[in-house]
Amino acid sequence: MVATKKTKIVIGLLSIFAMGSGQVSSGVLPEDRIDVLYHSYDGGGVTIDGPSVLVRKDIANKVSVYGNYYVDMVSSASIDVEATASAYTEERTQLSAGADYLYDKTMINLSFTNSSEDDYEANTVSFGISQDFFGDLTTLGMGFSLGDDTVKRNGDDAFEESTEHRRYNLSLTQILTKNIIANLVIETVIDEGFLNNPYRSVRYLDENSGSLGYSYEAELYPHTRNSDALALRTMYYLPYRAALRFEARYFSDSWGISANNVELRYTHPFESGLILEAKVRRYQQDGADFYSDLFAFKEATNFRARDKELSTYSNTSIGLGLTYELKSEYLSWFNKSTVNLYWDHMQFDYDDFRDVTAGGDVGTEELYSFDADVIRFYFSFWY
Amino acid sequence: MKHLLIVVCALTLAACGPIKPWVKPYERQNLADPIMSFERDAVATQYINHVYETREASRGAEGSGGGGCGCN
């Protein structure tokens, strides 16, 4: 239903080949396992849930193949929908398949993903290679993915646009000490084609609009977008058996958006087979050059957006997770089985996106904010 | 001064020599602990990164991601 986000998301498929792979060494194939997950997002008038099933299997200790089936079932009455459209439901299905090939200390990955819904179709192919060296203390990787999307608009059979995505990344993982490992990733993304949302609108001051004081017109985005992201992640093994994970990421793009996020995560295993995880995360973003909550008049600028994801805002999250290793005789033909429950709570606060449903004088409505709860509940089986 | 010169010379010589891996394979048991994995479960990481990507404008260098939307 939303091209803007989809177009930038489909390109994220390059890293799917990292599913289940260890970060310490590329010289080891990922483990054989099955994951069955239920996911749920609830916030801002939007609920999305569905299953994800991921299966991995090793072949002759040389190749690890995997397949993933994922579904989003969306029910939306978000503020964007409330302001300019009607609540809707839709479903998106994503199928992925890939293989990791290990040759000595070199890992080669190839994957393909298809994402499909009634008004959006996306296909992405990814390739990556990584190599261990320096006594296996260092792993250097690089990757490329190419995505091709078709954008449609429900209720308008004549509307069809396309978008292409290219994604390049470099990754360096380094063992620093007996207890610290670090990972540095840099990634460039290039989008070309129809990048805006065929449904969303901007609002502008309009004296002829009656009591409202404003009217809406279609958004208009540039047809290219280039971005760079740099992330540093470290893992620290604490003096007792527990781990501390730190992440910092910086992002900027050709639309004038810059963003950064930091995250701290603590993992504590107990003797009983229980693993507790707690995290805090903070994301902050400066909006696009062509974003405005309220334009001065109709067609005021060459490009225009009122997509709140392109505005200036922050997202503060906390999360808790529990993993428990199951020891049931019914599961004896698995090497290991776990049940996992993760809960994340997110608070979004917008600095220049106003809640037009709250009423008030035009341009002085209260700033929008909302919170969301994210659930991941899944079983994992190693075999 | 003499001691300082010795230390400087020693460091200079050390810098000229080949750097060897400083964490031996038998010293990596802590790093090999599953809790030290950057992401233990790919299926869960893929999903939370998907949530971030749909709600935030930044993209790239996630570590693990996924496709799709459901974001209006």
HADDOCK unambig.tbl for C-alpha pairs under 7 A between the chains (distance, minus, plus):
assign (segid A and resid 1 and name CA) (segid B and resid 70 and name CA) 6.73 0.50 0.50
assign (segid A and resid 1 and name CA) (segid B and resid 72 and name CA) 6.79 0.50 0.50
assign (segid A and resid 2 and name CA) (segid B and resid 71 and name CA) 6.45 0.50 0.50
assign (segid A and resid 2 and name CA) (segid B and resid 72 and name CA) 5.91 0.50 0.50
assign (segid A and resid 5 and name CA) (segid B and resid 54 and name CA) 5.58 0.50 0.50
assign (segid A and resid 5 and name CA) (segid B and resid 69 and name CA) 6.33 0.50 0.50
assign (segid A and resid 6 and name CA) (segid B and resid 68 and name CA) 5.46 0.50 0.50
assign (segid A and resid 6 and name CA) (segid B and resid 69 and name CA) 5.12 0.50 0.50
assign (segid A and resid 9 and name CA) (segid B and resid 53 and name CA) 6.28 0.50 0.50
assign (segid A and resid 9 and name CA) (segid B and resid 67 and name CA) 5.26 0.50 0.50
assign (segid A and resid 9 and name CA) (segid B and resid 68 and name CA) 6.00 0.50 0.50
assign (segid A and resid 10 and name CA) (segid B and resid 66 and name CA) 6.95 0.50 0.50
assign (segid A and resid 10 and name CA) (segid B and resid 67 and name CA) 4.28 0.50 0.50
assign (segid A and resid 10 and name CA) (segid B and resid 68 and name CA) 5.81 0.50 0.50
assign (segid A and resid 12 and name CA) (segid B and resid 60 and name CA) 6.98 0.50 0.50
assign (segid A and resid 12 and name CA) (segid B and resid 65 and name CA) 5.14 0.50 0.50
assign (segid A and resid 12 and name CA) (segid B and resid 66 and name CA) 5.49 0.50 0.50
assign (segid A and resid 12 and name CA) (segid B and resid 67 and name CA) 6.12 0.50 0.50
assign (segid A and resid 13 and name CA) (segid B and resid 65 and name CA) 5.95 0.50 0.50
assign (segid A and resid 13 and name CA) (segid B and resid 66 and name CA) 5.27 0.50 0.50
assign (segid A and resid 13 and name CA) (segid B and resid 67 and name CA) 6.02 0.50 0.50
assign (segid A and resid 15 and name CA) (segid B and resid 63 and name CA) 6.51 0.50 0.50
assign (segid A and resid 15 and name CA) (segid B and resid 64 and name CA) 4.75 0.50 0.50
assign (segid A and resid 15 and name CA) (segid B and resid 65 and name CA) 5.68 0.50 0.50
assign (segid A and resid 16 and name CA) (segid B and resid 64 and name CA) 5.95 0.50 0.50
assign (segid A and resid 16 and name CA) (segid B and resid 65 and name CA) 6.00 0.50 0.50
assign (segid A and resid 16 and name CA) (segid B and resid 66 and name CA) 6.54 0.50 0.50
assign (segid A and resid 18 and name CA) (segid B and resid 64 and name CA) 6.44 0.50 0.50
assign (segid A and resid 19 and name CA) (segid B and resid 42 and name CA) 4.63 0.50 0.50
assign (segid A and resid 20 and name CA) (segid B and resid 41 and name CA) 6.22 0.50 0.50
assign (segid A and resid 20 and name CA) (segid B and resid 42 and name CA) 4.99 0.50 0.50
assign (segid A and resid 22 and name CA) (segid B and resid 37 and name CA) 6.70 0.50 0.50
assign (segid A and resid 23 and name CA) (segid B and resid 37 and name CA) 6.57 0.50 0.50
assign (segid A and resid 23 and name CA) (segid B and resid 38 and name CA) 6.80 0.50 0.50
assign (segid A and resid 35 and name CA) (segid B and resid 43 and name CA) 6.76 0.50 0.50
assign (segid A and resid 54 and name CA) (segid B and resid 43 and name CA) 6.58 0.50 0.50
assign (segid A and resid 72 and name CA) (segid B and resid 70 and name CA) 6.78 0.50 0.50
assign (segid A and resid 74 and name CA) (segid B and resid 70 and name CA) 5.81 0.50 0.50
assign (segid A and resid 76 and name CA) (segid B and resid 72 and name CA) 6.85 0.50 0.50
assign (segid A and resid 78 and name CA) (segid B and resid 72 and name CA) 6.55 0.50 0.50
assign (segid A and resid 80 and name CA) (segid B and resid 72 and name CA) 6.93 0.50 0.50
assign (segid A and resid 115 and name CA) (segid B and resid 67 and name CA) 6.90 0.50 0.50
assign (segid A and resid 115 and name CA) (segid B and resid 68 and name CA) 6.29 0.50 0.50
assign (segid A and resid 134 and name CA) (segid B and resid 21 and name CA) 6.15 0.50 0.50
assign (segid A and resid 135 and name CA) (segid B and resid 21 and name CA) 5.68 0.50 0.50
assign (segid A and resid 137 and name CA) (segid B and resid 21 and name CA) 6.72 0.50 0.50
assign (segid A and resid 177 and name CA) (segid B and resid 23 and name CA) 6.31 0.50 0.50
assign (segid A and resid 178 and name CA) (segid B and resid 23 and name CA) 6.17 0.50 0.50
assign (segid A and resid 178 and name CA) (segid B and resid 27 and name CA) 6.11 0.50 0.50
assign (segid A and resid 178 and name CA) (segid B and resid 28 and name CA) 5.80 0.50 0.50
assign (segid A and resid 178 and name CA) (segid B and resid 30 and name CA) 6.87 0.50 0.50
assign (segid A and resid 178 and name CA) (segid B and resid 31 and name CA) 6.81 0.50 0.50
assign (segid A and resid 179 and name CA) (segid B and resid 30 and name CA) 6.22 0.50 0.50
assign (segid A and resid 179 and name CA) (segid B and resid 31 and name CA) 6.15 0.50 0.50
assign (segid A and resid 185 and name CA) (segid B and resid 61 and name CA) 5.62 0.50 0.50
assign (segid A and resid 186 and name CA) (segid B and resid 61 and name CA) 5.93 0.50 0.50
assign (segid A and resid 187 and name CA) (segid B and resid 60 and name CA) 5.50 0.50 0.50
assign (segid A and resid 187 and name CA) (segid B and resid 61 and name CA) 5.44 0.50 0.50
assign (segid A and resid 188 and name CA) (segid B and resid 60 and name CA) 6.96 0.50 0.50
assign (segid A and resid 229 and name CA) (segid B and resid 60 and name CA) 5.45 0.50 0.50
assign (segid A and resid 229 and name CA) (segid B and resid 61 and name CA) 5.81 0.50 0.50
assign (segid A and resid 230 and name CA) (segid B and resid 61 and name CA) 6.15 0.50 0.50
assign (segid A and resid 231 and name CA) (segid B and resid 61 and name CA) 5.86 0.50 0.50
assign (segid A and resid 235 and name CA) (segid B and resid 36 and name CA) 6.33 0.50 0.50
assign (segid A and resid 235 and name CA) (segid B and resid 38 and name CA) 6.87 0.50 0.50
assign (segid A and resid 237 and name CA) (segid B and resid 30 and name CA) 6.65 0.50 0.50
assign (segid A and resid 237 and name CA) (segid B and resid 36 and name CA) 6.87 0.50 0.50
assign (segid A and resid 243 and name CA) (segid B and resid 35 and name CA) 6.32 0.50 0.50
assign (segid A and resid 243 and name CA) (segid B and resid 36 and name CA) 6.11 0.50 0.50
assign (segid A and resid 251 and name CA) (segid B and resid 58 and name CA) 6.07 0.50 0.50
assign (segid A and resid 259 and name CA) (segid B and resid 58 and name CA) 6.55 0.50 0.50
assign (segid A and resid 267 and name CA) (segid B and resid 35 and name CA) 6.72 0.50 0.50
assign (segid A and resid 309 and name CA) (segid B and resid 55 and name CA) 6.21 0.50 0.50
assign (segid A and resid 309 and name CA) (segid B and resid 56 and name CA) 5.75 0.50 0.50
assign (segid A and resid 309 and name CA) (segid B and resid 57 and name CA) 5.76 0.50 0.50
assign (segid A and resid 310 and name CA) (segid B and resid 57 and name CA) 6.11 0.50 0.50
assign (segid A and resid 376 and name CA) (segid B and resid 44 and name CA) 6.75 0.50 0.50
